[in-house]
């Protein structure tokens, strides 16, 4: 498995972003723990527009997924 510095940037320049299948807060956390500096949350925000606010305030159990 590549280390965080290996996957953090493409060609040492452009940041790498996790995208697709990021539905739950745990999905986003796993991507960050792998060393990805950016996480795209798309479908989850359509399902629950307050996703980010709920997660930021420790209310993960209230997230609709």
Secondary structure, DSSP 8 states (H G I E B T S, - for coil): ---HHHHHEETTTEE-EE-SS--SHHHHHHHHHTT-SEE---HHHHH-TTHHHHHHTT-GGG---
